[in-house]
Amino acid sequence: MPELRSAAAEAARSREIGSVEETAEPLQTVETAETLQTAEAVGTDGTVDEDATQPRSRVAGGATTMPMYRQRISVAQRIVVKVGSSSLTGAAGGRLDPSAIDTLVDAIAMRRLSGAHVVLVSSGAIAAGLGPLGLSKRPWDLATQQAAASVGQGALIAAYQRAFDRHGLTVGQVLLTADDVTRRTHYTNAKRTLDRLLDLGIVPIVNENDTVATQEIRFGDNDRLAALVSHLIDADALLLLTDVDALYDGPPAREGATRIALVETTHDLDHIEIGGTGSSVGSGGMVTKVEAASIANAAGIPTLLTSTSRVAGALRGDDVGTIFAPQGSRRALRKLWLAHATTARGRLLIDAGAVRAVVQGRKSLLPAGVVGVEGSFGDGDAVDVVGPDGAIVARGLVNYNAVELPHLIGRTTSELAALHGPGYEREVIHRDDLVVL
């Protein structure tokens, strides 16, 4: 579909020294009054009661644009589908539900066999390991989480392969940590691997590598991972599946709660009550899904949130779930990773002149502009860049560690080269490794 793939072509950018970072401009939309439209009578479990009084569905923005976004999803040639733990195991967790997996796989396989490429980002490794370990709920300590993931990951992939075997498809396991996709060589390896798997007709199944991830190098939830993977593979659409059929303007079980069919900007949700984690086996909730949709939307990728039971209809473009409209063109890939996939290990305090150079001039951060160093970090780690007013203005990968850098700040690179040698005539953070927030 050339009109869809053109967005991917626009995302390819030069990383030459003199390049200027793209700025995502929001779509211009026509302001309309809130539109109430008839919808199916949908239960919180995703079932449809044809005889029930049909509830209203709210469109938080321009109603005329919603069919366009659903149509884009129905014809998308590269799709990322994310499914949560509770959708695969049930709220009690501990055992994988074969019927739930079959429902998901049947829909994905149909789309894959029609010629589209699909990447599945699947939680469930820790949840699948709870039963064999005799645990009743998700553990809080990292070591036990890692043990459960070690036991459950094999079971999860085996269940997927059995389900895809029915359609003659093969899966490939890809385990990632945030560290894998923020460092220059690691993220290019991840992209190359996923692209090659898709070219070979494989269905990649991506999960966070919970067995080795530490608190410092983990995504924290697979919703954010899915949004970043959608940008990594130049996806045309992101589908977030959960155990609730859509985003509502209040708790779905509350009488009078209304489905929000379309979200055009994050401001549409300013007065919406959004809940947190709803199960004992997952780490994410509706908040993380809205955040993931925002990440994908900032990259120009439409996102649909709905229940796993409605995945087939969602991929067909049916009026299900909640559409989050894309907000602009794609940013440079590494800039998106830096902004959303990294966890800052420290802070660099800079003066007003350095703020202007970094934010307005899109320049590299030099030692002369740094006035303070906070935290414990190594060279290559992500750090926040903070202006005189305490506001974070940027994030980047630092070229010095926290022990060495305090002795270099406030000096020009030529002074440092004269004192310590030519190896010190370099930036604290190069502009290619710096994203303005």
C-alpha positions in Angstrom: 0.0 0.0 0.0 2.2 2.9 -1.2 0.1 5.6 0.5 0.8 3.9 3.9 4.4 3.0 3.4 5.2 6.6 2.4 5.3 7.4 6.1 8.0 4.9 6.6 10.0 6.3 3.8 9.8 9.8 5.4 11.1 8.3 8.6 14.4 7.5 7.1 16.7 10.3 8.0 20.4 11.2 7.6 22.5 11.2 10.8 25.0 13.6 9.4 26.6 16.0 11.9 24.7 19.0 10.6 21.3 17.4 10.6 18.4 19.1 12.4 15.9 17.1 14.5 12.5 16.8 13.0 9.6 18.3 15.0 6.3 16.5 15.0 3.6 19.0 14.2 0.1 18.1 15.4 -2.6 17.3 12.9 -4.9 20.2 12.1 -8.4 19.1 13.0 -11.8 20.7 12.7 -13.3 21.5 16.1 -16.7 20.0 16.6 -19.0 19.6 19.5 -18.8 16.2 21.3 -20.7 13.7 19.2 -22.8 11.0 20.8 -23.4 8.0 18.6 -25.1 4.7 18.9 -22.9 1.7 19.7 -23.3 -2.0 20.4 -24.2 -3.0 24.0 -20.7 -4.0 25.1 -20.0 -5.6 28.4 -16.7 -5.0 30.3 -15.7 -8.5 29.3 -15.9 -7.6 25.6 -19.2 -9.6 24.9 -22.0 -8.1 22.9 -25.6 -8.2 24.1 -27.7 -7.6 20.9 -30.9 -7.3 22.9 -29.6 -4.8 25.5 -30.4 -1.1 25.3 -27.5 0.3 23.3 -25.2 2.6 25.3 -23.8 5.8 23.9 -20.3 6.1 22.6 -18.5 9.4 22.8 -16.1 10.8 20.2 -13.6 13.0 21.9 -12.8 15.1 18.8 -13.8 15.2 15.2 -16.2 12.3 14.4 -15.5 12.5 10.6 -11.9 11.4 11.0 -12.6 8.1 12.9 -13.6 5.9 9.9 -10.3 7.0 8.2 -8.2 5.7 11.1 -10.1 2.4 11.3 -9.7 2.0 7.5 -5.9 2.6 7.9 -5.8 -0.2 10.4 -7.8 -2.5 8.2 -5.3 -2.2 5.3 -2.1 -1.8 7.3 0.8 -3.9 6.0 2.9 -3.8 9.1 1.1 -4.1 12.5 2.2 -4.5 16.1 -0.2 -6.3 18.3 0.3 -6.2 22.1 -1.5 -8.5 24.5 -1.4 -8.4 28.3 -1.0 -11.2 30.9 -4.6 -11.1 32.1 -5.9 -11.6 28.6 -3.9 -14.8 28.3 -4.4 -16.3 31.7 -7.5 -14.8 33.2 -7.5 -12.5 36.2 -6.5 -15.3 38.6 -3.4 -16.0 36.5 -1.0 -18.9 36.9 -2.0 -20.9 33.9 -2.2 -20.0 30.2 -5.7 -20.2 28.7 -5.5 -22.2 25.4 -8.8 -20.8 24.1 -7.7 -17.2 24.6 -4.4 -17.9 22.8 -6.3 -19.6 20.0 -8.6 -16.6 19.5 -5.7 -14.2 19.4 -3.6 -16.4 17.1 -6.5 -17.1 14.7 -6.9 -13.4 14.0 -3.2 -12.7 13.7 -2.7 -15.7 11.4 -5.5 -14.6 9.1 -3.9 -11.2 8.7 -0.4 -12.7 8.2 -1.7 -15.1 5.6 -3.3 -12.2 3.7 0.1 -10.7 3.2 0.6 -8.4 6.1 3.5 -8.5 8.5 2.6 -8.8 12.2 4.8 -8.5 15.3 3.2 -9.8 18.5 4.4 -8.2 21.7 3.2 -10.5 24.4 3.3 -10.4 28.2 2.6 -13.5 30.1 6.0 -15.1 30.9 5.8 -14.3 34.6 2.1 -15.1 34.8 2.7 -18.4 33.1 5.4 -19.3 35.7 3.3 -18.6 38.8 1.4 -22.0 38.7 4.5 -24.2 38.3 6.2 -22.3 41.1 3.2 -22.6 43.4 2.6 -18.8 43.6 -0.9 -17.4 43.8 -0.1 -13.9 42.5 2.6 -11.9 40.8 5.6 -11.5 43.1 6.9 -8.0 44.0 10.6 -8.8 44.4 12.8 -8.8 41.3 14.5 -12.2 41.9 11.2 -14.1 42.1 9.9 -12.3 39.1 12.9 -13.3 37.2 12.5 -17.0 38.4 8.9 -17.0 37.3 9.8 -15.5 33.9 12.5 -18.2 33.4 9.9 -20.9 34.0 7.1 -19.3 32.1 8.8 -18.0 29.0 9.3 -21.4 27.6 5.7 -22.4 28.2 4.4 -19.2 26.6 6.4 -19.6 23.4 5.5 -23.3 23.2 1.8 -22.4 23.5 2.1 -19.8 20.7 3.9 -22.2 18.4 1.3 -24.9 18.9 -1.4 -22.4 18.0 0.4 -21.0 15.0 1.2 -24.5 13.8 -2.5 -24.9 13.0 -2.0 -22.2 10.3 1.3 -23.4 9.0 3.2 -20.4 10.6 6.4 -20.3 12.6 7.2 -18.0 15.5 10.5 -16.4 16.6 11.2 -15.3 20.1 12.8 -11.9 20.6 13.6 -10.8 24.2 14.6 -7.2 24.8 15.6 -4.9 27.7 15.5 -1.2 27.5 19.3 -1.2 27.4 19.2 -3.3 24.2 17.3 -0.6 22.3 18.9 2.6 23.6 22.5 2.0 22.9 23.5 2.6 19.3 24.7 -0.9 18.3 22.0 -2.7 20.2 19.0 -0.9 18.7 20.3 -1.4 15.1 20.7 -5.1 15.9 17.1 -5.3 17.2 15.8 -3.6 14.1 17.8 -5.8 11.8 16.6 -9.0 13.5 13.0 -8.1 13.4 13.1 -7.0 9.8 14.8 -10.2 8.8 12.3 -12.4 10.7 9.4 -10.6 8.9 11.1 -11.0 5.5 11.3 -14.7 6.2 7.6 -15.0 6.9 8.1 -15.5 10.7 5.8 -14.1 13.3 8.1 -12.4 15.8 7.0 -12.7 19.5 8.6 -9.9 21.5 8.7 -9.7 25.3 10.8 -7.9 27.8 13.7 -10.1 28.9 12.4 -10.4 32.5 15.0 -13.1 33.4 17.9 -10.6 33.2 16.3 -7.1 33.3 17.1 -5.1 36.4 15.0 -2.2 37.7 17.5 0.2 36.0 17.3 -1.4 32.5 13.7 -2.5 32.2 10.8 -1.0 30.3 8.4 -1.6 33.3 5.5 -2.7 31.1 5.1 -4.1 27.6 2.7 -1.3 26.5 5.6 1.1 26.2 7.7 -1.6 24.6 5.0 -2.3 22.0 4.8 1.4 21.1 8.6 1.6 20.6 8.7 -1.6 18.6 5.9 -0.2 16.3 8.3 2.6 15.5 11.3 0.3 15.2 9.7 -1.7 12.4 8.0 1.3 10.7 4.6 -0.1 11.6 1.4 1.3 10.0 -0.7 0.5 13.1 -0.5 -0.5 16.8 -3.2 -2.6 18.4 -3.3 -2.7 22.3 -5.3 -5.6 23.6 -6.5 -5.9 27.2 -9.4 -7.3 29.2 -11.5 -4.2 28.8 -13.2 -3.6 25.4 -12.4 0.2 25.2 -11.4 3.3 27.1 -14.4 4.7 29.0 -15.0 8.1 30.6 -15.1 6.4 34.0 -14.8 2.9 35.5 -16.4 0.6 32.9 -18.5 -1.1 35.5 -20.0 2.1 36.7 -23.6 2.8 35.5 -23.7 5.3 32.7 -20.0 4.9 31.8 -19.6 5.8 28.1 -17.1 4.3 25.6 -14.7 6.8 24.1 -14.5 5.9 20.4 -11.9 8.4 19.3 -9.2 10.4 21.0 -7.6 13.0 18.8 -5.3 14.7 21.3 -4.2 14.0 24.9 -6.2 17.0 25.9 -9.3 15.1 25.1 -8.6 13.0 28.2 -7.9 15.9 30.7 -11.2 15.2 32.5 -11.3 11.4 32.1 -10.8 9.1 35.1 -8.3 6.5 34.0 -7.7 3.4 36.2 -4.5 1.6 37.0 -3.6 -2.1 37.0 -6.7 -4.3 37.0 -5.3 -7.7 37.5 -3.0 -9.6 39.9 -0.7 -10.9 37.1 0.1 -7.8 35.0 2.4 -4.8 35.5 0.5 -2.3 33.3 -3.0 -0.8 33.4 -5.1 1.7 31.4 -2.7 4.5 32.3 0.3 2.7 30.6 -1.8 2.0 27.6 -2.8 5.6 27.1 0.9 6.5 27.5 1.9 3.9 24.9 -0.7 5.2 22.5 0.8 8.7 23.0 4.2 7.4 22.1 3.0 5.7 19.0 0.8 8.7 18.0 3.9 11.0 18.3 5.5 8.8 15.8 2.6 9.1 13.4 1.1 5.7 14.1 -2.6 5.2 14.7 -3.4 3.1 17.8 -6.5 1.0 18.7 -7.2 -0.2 22.2 -9.8 -3.0 22.7 -10.3 -6.4 24.3 -8.6 -9.5 23.1 -12.0 -11.1 22.3 -12.5 -8.3 19.7 -9.1 -8.6 18.0 -10.6 -10.0 14.7 -13.0 -7.1 14.4 -10.4 -4.6 15.3 -8.1 -5.8 12.5 -11.1 -5.7 10.1 -11.7 -2.0 10.9 -14.9 -2.6 12.8 -16.3 0.1 15.2 -14.8 -1.4 18.3 -12.5 -0.1 21.1 -10.9 3.3 21.2 -8.9 4.9 18.4 -6.0 7.2 19.3 -5.2 9.4 16.3 -1.6 10.0 15.2 -0.3 13.5 16.0 2.3 14.1 13.4 5.2 12.7 11.3 7.7 10.2 12.6 10.7 11.4 14.6 14.2 10.1 14.1 14.2 6.5 15.6 16.9 7.0 18.2 15.4 10.2 19.3 12.2 8.4 20.1 14.1 5.6 22.0 16.0 8.2 24.0 12.8 10.1 25.0 10.7 7.1 25.9 12.8 4.0 26.4 15.6 5.2 28.6 15.7 5.7 32.4 18.0 8.6 33.4 20.9 7.5 35.6 21.8 11.1 36.6 21.3 14.8 35.9 23.5 17.4 34.3 22.8 21.0 35.4 23.5 23.6 32.7 23.5 27.3 32.4 21.1 29.5 30.4 23.5 29.8 27.4 23.7 26.0 27.2 19.9 25.8 27.3 19.7 28.1 24.3 22.3 26.1 22.4 20.7 22.8 23.1 17.0 23.7 22.8 17.0 26.4 20.2 20.2 25.8 18.3 20.0 22.0 18.5 23.7 22.0 19.4 25.8 19.4 21.3 26.2 19.9 25.0 29.8 21.0 25.8 31.7 20.9 29.1 31.7 24.7 29.3 27.9 24.9 29.7 27.7 22.3 32.5 27.6 23.7 36.1 26.7 20.6 38.1 26.6 16.8 38.0 24.2 14.6 40.0 23.8 10.8 40.2 25.9 7.8 39.5 26.3 7.0 35.8 28.8 5.5 33.3 29.8 6.8 29.9 27.1 5.9 27.4 24.3 6.1 30.1 21.2 8.2 29.7 21.1 11.4 31.8 18.6 14.3 32.1 19.8 17.8 31.1 18.3 20.4 33.5 18.2 24.2 33.1 18.7 26.9 35.7 15.0 26.8 36.7 15.1 23.1 37.5 13.1 22.0 34.4 14.3 19.0 32.4 15.0 20.3 28.9 16.6 17.3 27.2 17.9 13.7 27.7 21.0 12.2 26.1 23.7 9.6 26.3 26.7 11.1 28.1 30.3 10.6 27.0 31.8 10.8 30.5 31.2 9.0 33.7 30.0 10.6 36.9 33.4 10.5 38.6 35.3 12.1 35.7 32.9 14.7 34.5 32.8 17.1 37.6 36.6 17.8 37.0 35.9 18.8 33.4 32.9 21.1 33.6 33.1 24.8 33.0 36.0 24.5 30.6 36.3 24.7 26.8 37.1 21.6 24.9 40.4 23.2 23.7 41.4 23.8 27.3 40.6 20.2 28.2 42.6 18.9 25.2 45.6 21.0 26.2 45.4 19.7 29.8 44.5 16.0 29.3 45.1 15.2 25.6 43.2 15.2 22.3 40.8 12.5 23.7 39.1 15.2 25.8 38.3 17.5 22.9 34.8 16.0 22.7 31.2 16.9 23.7 29.6 15.9 27.0 26.6 14.8 24.9 26.7 14.8 21.1 23.6 16.2 19.4 23.0 12.9 17.6 22.6 11.4 21.1 20.5 14.2 22.5 16.7 14.7 22.4 14.9 17.8 23.4 12.0 17.1 25.7 
